[in-house]
Amino acid sequence: MEGVSEEDGDLLDPVEVPIDGELDLHTFRPGEIGELIPDYLEACRQRGILRVRIVHGKGSGALRRGVHAVLGRLPQVESFRPGNAGEGGWGATVVFLQGCGGE
């Protein structure tokens, strides 16, 4: 899976995103999450990864709200919650995909 990154303010170069159950949004623009998150979660499901941690950072909370809005629209998302202390706290969201059973 690829994202984009700005290199010296010029062209956008692909950024390879490993499908390992953790998506760090720090390398993406907020406008990309609407397509990125569903694609990433589907790639995880195809690999049998049903618990995913999305790292969005704490900041103002705008990106977290955007992530939660996207997750709330996806039928393959069984549930999601803020990360606990060992998962990044409010700076991360843990997602449970269908078939996982949640926590």
Summary of the structure (lengths in Angstrom):
residues: 103
radius of gyration: 13.5
end to end distance: 27.5
largest distance: 44.6
contacts: 273
relative contact order: 0.18
helix: 37%
strand: 29%
